[in-house]
Amino acid sequence: MRYKSTQQLIDTHNLLLENEDPIEMIEKYFNNISHIHVSENNLLPISNLEFHKKFSKKLKSVEYNGIITYELLPCDNLEYQIKKFKKIYN
């Protein structure tokens, strides 16, 4: 990259909306990624467990140690959803 302080953000929701594979993006741009937003369509609670487990496994395999945030709209079971996110991504 031209600017050493410039990094990329991966947003699973936006990538999936654009028919891009977030796992492929991790493989391709790993060295430039410093922040990841994890979310479902419409910022609803995690429902696609298979995808999130694969994505988390990929992050662990490349030893990603940047920030991972969970984008989620307020919901009735917010505390449970945060625990579920942490269980998958920790």
QUIDA-V774953 format. One record per backbone hydrogen bond with DSSP energy under -1.0 kcal/mol. NH is the residue of the N-H (numbers start at 1). CO is the residue of the C=O. Records with the same first field share a line. If there is no record, write none. Layout:
NH->CO + CO
This chain:
6->3
8->32
10->35
12->37
15->11
16->12
17->13
18->14
19->16
20->15
25->21
26->22
27->23
28->24
29->25
30->26
32->29
33->30
34->8
35->8
36->67
37->10
38->69
43->40
44->41
49->47
52->48
53->49
54->50
55->51
56->52
57->53
58->54
59->55
60->56
61->57
62->58
63->60
64->59
67->34
69->36
71->38
73->43
78->75
81->77
82->78
83->79
84->80
85->81
86->82
87->83
88->84
89->85
90->86
